[in-house]
Amino acid sequence: MKDTRGMKTRVVKVWDPVVRSFHWLLVLAFAAAWGLGEWGPNQMTWHFYFGYTVGALVVIRLIWGFVGTRNARFANFLYGPGKVVDYLRHLPDRSPSNWVGHNPLGGWSVLAMLGLLIVQVATGLTADPKDYINVGPLAGYVPESFSVDLAPQIHEVVSTLLLIVVVIHIGAIVFYKRWKGENLVKPMITGKKEVEEE
């Protein structure tokens, strides 16, 4: 134990290997899929492969959200409105939040991001841009009005929304580090976090 800000701290296990692997593999797969989707090449085979990877990772995370370790389970980090409002009230404080795992705001942001990723993968799988090259493998199983018109449009909009969410996520990490003195990156690498003892 060591003394920080006049209080003793202890090291606790926060993120298991599945959560940490999911996080960093998702960073790589999403960045690659997004970049290839924006800048090509025109034949988007690799964009598809990275999209499949994102889809597989999301499925694993959803399963792990029900059967994984304590901090990975949705039931342990999705809080009611009262808890979220209370957390937001103390957010400006210049002190670490000391939450082991996702805080009430972070928990809902995880769910929002997973939801957007599900929509993104689903629309990618069912989109048919009528270029005879980049047809999603499930496009033939949905109405043509969806595969040709809606799916590509939704895919494009959600792509932008996901980029905004990523920027907010990075901004939050910087905010916690600079303003609250809380390093959120290190626990996602080591699996351990230092929290103040009550």
Secondary structure as UniProt FT lines:
FT   STRAND          3..4
FT   TURN            5..6
FT   STRAND          7..13
FT   HELIX           17..39
FT   HELIX           45..67
FT   HELIX           70..72
FT   HELIX           74..76
FT   HELIX           81..90
FT   TURN            91..92
FT   HELIX           104..126
FT   TURN            137..138
FT   HELIX           139..141
FT   HELIX           145..150
FT   HELIX           151..178
FT   HELIX           185..190
FT   STRAND          192..196
//
